[in-house]
Every structure is written in C-alpha cells, then in structure tokens.
Amino acid sequence: MVRFVLAAALIAPLAGVGPGAPPSNPDPKALEVPPEELSKARELVQKLASDAFRERERAQEALAEMGRLARPALLDAARSDPDPEVRQRCQLLLPKATAAEMKARLDAFLADTEGKYDHDLPGWNKLRAAVRGEFTAFGWTWAARPGADKTARALFTDFLKAPGGRELLSALDRERATAGQVVAARKQELYQARFPRNGSPGRNPSVAEVAVVMFAESQVPAKNVPRATALTSVITASGLSAAVQADDDRGRALRAVVNAWFDSRTEGVDMYSALTLANNMNNTQAAGRLAGRLLTVPGVTGFYRGQAMSTIVRLKLTDQLPSVEKALGDQAVLSTTSRVVNGAVVRQTIEVRDAALATAVLLTGQDPADYHFEGLAKGTTAFTYTQGRIAEGKRDEALKKWKEWREKNP
C-alpha cells in the first residue's frame, strides 16, 4: 500500500509550548514522563504503522498534542522502528517535542532559584566548571573557586534570558555541525544589529548577549562553525571588555567564559583577532597563551607570528620562550627592507627566525648588538618584527651564538 505522510502541517514552531509544559516545581525529576503517558505514546506510535490512513493521521495528531510527553517514544521509534513511514512521522514530530522538553528543563532551572537540584542542561555543567575553575589532578576533579556555584547559576540565568540565549544553549545538545550553524548565524545577527546596512542607527548588544555567543562557540570545534563575520568589534561595543576587568564575582565569571573562548581558538586569523582582544582587555595570561600558539600552530602566516612576538616582548612573557625557540627554524619572510649603502640600494629580508631570535635575546636580558642586530636596543619592550634585522651575512653566526648560550643556560 502506498502511504502519504501529511505530518508537516501538524508541526508547530519550535518555540511552541504544548501539553506536557513544565510545572512550577523546580525539581527536574518532576519532568519525568509518567508510565501511563509513556505507554499511551508507544501505543500511538504503533498505530502510525496502521494500514488505515485515517488511523495513522489520528495517531500522529494525538502524538503532536502530547508534546514533550511523547518524546521518549518518538525518539526510540525514529531511531529503530523497522517501518520507514513510522520513522519519518516520528522524525517530523520530534523537533516540537524536543523544544518543549528543553523549555521545560530550562524553566525548571530558572524556578530553582536556590540551586537545590542538579539540572542536566546543555552547557550548564561546562559553564559551572569554567566559573569554578575546575581541573583534574591525580584522577580527581578540583575547583580553584569551589564557592562559585551561585555566581555560575546567575550567569547561566542571564544567558537564558538574553536574546538568542536559549537557542544557543539548546543547540549545544545537538550535532556539532548544527550547533556550529546556530552559533555562526547568531554572530551574523549581532554584527548586523550593530552595523545595519540600511543606514539606521546600530544597536549595541548587551554583555550577556555577546558572552553567551562566546560561550557557545567555545563548546563547538572551530571546524564546525561556518566562517562568519568577526565578533571582535561587536564584543568591544557590548561593554564586555570592561565587564571582565571588574574585580567581583560576576567579573571573574565572565573572565572564565572569555578565557574559554580564547583557548578554543585554533585557526590563525581567529587566534590573531583573539590576541588583539586579549591585549585590549589587559588579559596577560590569555595573550601569552594565544601568542605561544600563534608561534607553534602550523600554517599561521608570518605577520601573525610577528605580532605574537611583539606581544611576548611587550608583556615580558618569559614562560613563552620555548614557543619562541620553536620559531627559530621558520624561514618565512616577514618583510624586505631597502636602504642606501655607499650610494647603492641594498635589500635585506627579515625572516620569522630573525624576529624569533630578537625576541629570545630580549626575553633573556641579553644585548641584541651581541647578536649583530641593527637598531635594536637592549631592554626594549616596544619591539616590532621589522626590528629583527641582522647585519648582512651574520645570521648563521647569530643563531649559532644563541645555541651556545642556550646550552649553557638551559
């Protein structure tokens, strides 16, 4: 028998609330589907395989009316029912049921104002771990700020209430590619709101709007987030740069979110933008980690590496010396200089390894002149890669001298 699926018209928007909406009880266990409702849903799913078209349609309508209460039965059937039409009908019903389930769980979280219950929500445990400063050692999980649960809850609540927040957090429970698309779309929306194309006044997003996007993006591998407009200008406009520097619980929580975003950047252009932002936020530790990665991640352009070395020297990040040394073999050209010597134009290239050597020499307090650097003063912190010019024919000698010095000063 040929069957026709007319389910699409029955699907309400994802944000719709149907039967099975959450009670005011903040206990997540109150959201468990009663056995009688689960049995009812499973019986209706079986009727989706009926030979009678009208019975199949009535069963689908009844499942749609059950809302989130039908979700467990729909999920099981969509995954493993042998009948392809049953699977298709259940797959069409699942988005609304899932949205209702997520709304119920989020509303229960908001109702639990005293934090008495554990809530299994997408992103919640990750955010709490970040705000608490959790780390693993000797097989145990420790927290640098064990008393920060209340602050984490308040920030998560702000995320839920921020425009687009629920959608972003809910997306973290979906496939990575889907979550990445939601993040990219929201980034584009924020950029267009800040810089509208029709000439109307732009809107500065709130701190929570931007922070929840950064948090969501930090939870999705970069390869799964389609390339979208850079978020840096929007972040600055939101006031987040100032908020993360506040010396209070909320400021520390926001710093944890921003640091997680900094550490999740893996591509050259993203790391460079993040490095600029970290510098603007006076976040020395994050800037150091980003600069170090820019020097060691394959495929990063020489310009970005040069800017990373400028940051390392300016902030005197001696802990990044190992990363700097890894760039001593990089022969990529940073710039070519021209000057007149005895009436003749002399061109000389500055390579990444030249700037890396200059950086290493400055970090260790040595005199650049001893390594044949021209125009680079000892102890300078205003270093740019264009100053990494070694006297003609002295590069090999300078690199050898560094190697000898390093052997004596491990």
Number of C-alpha atoms within 10 A of each C-alpha: 5 5 11 9 15 11 17 10 8 15 16 15 10 14 14 14 19 19 14 18 19 22 14 13 14 24 18 20 13 14 19 9 16 10 9 9 14 17 14 16 22 19 14 22 27 16 19 25 21 14 12 12 16 11 15 23 20 14 21 25 16 16 27 25 16 19 24 29 27 30 26 17 22 27 18 14 22 23 12 11 18 11 13 13 16 24 22 17 23 27 16 21 26 25 19 23 31 22 22 25 23 22 20 22 23 24 19 23 27 19 15 19 14 11 15 10 14 12 18 12 16 19 19 17 14 15 23 23 22 24 30 22 16 16 12 9 8 6 6 7 10 15 15 13 13 13 11 20 16 15 19 23 21 15 22 22 19 17 23 23 14 18 17 19 23 18 18 25 27 21 21 21 14 12 11 18 16 15 25 26 17 23 30 19 18 21 21 16 15 22 23 16 17 19 17 14 10 8 7 10 11 14 16 18 21 16 22 23 23 26 24 27 23 22 25 24 25 20 19 19 15 17 12 17 19 14 13 14 16 15 18 14 14 23 22 18 16 20 16 23 21 13 17 22 16 13 9 10 14 19 17 19 23 27 23 21 24 25 20 20 20 23 16 20 21 17 16 20 15 18 24 24 18 23 27 18 20 21 16 14 19 14 18 18 14 22 29 24 20 27 28 24 24 29 30 16 13 10 10 17 16 21 16 20 27 26 19 29 30 21 26 28 23 17 17 18 19 16 13 20 18 13 20 28 17 14 19 19 14 16 13 16 15 21 16 12 12 10 11 9 8 7 7 8 11 12 11 15 18 20 24 27 25 29 28 28 25 30 29 25 21 24 23 13 11 15 16 24 15 11 21 20 22 14 12 19 15 14 16 13 17 11 23 19 24 16 17 28 23 26 14 13 9 12 18 10 12 21 17 12 13 16 12 11 11 10 8 8 8 5
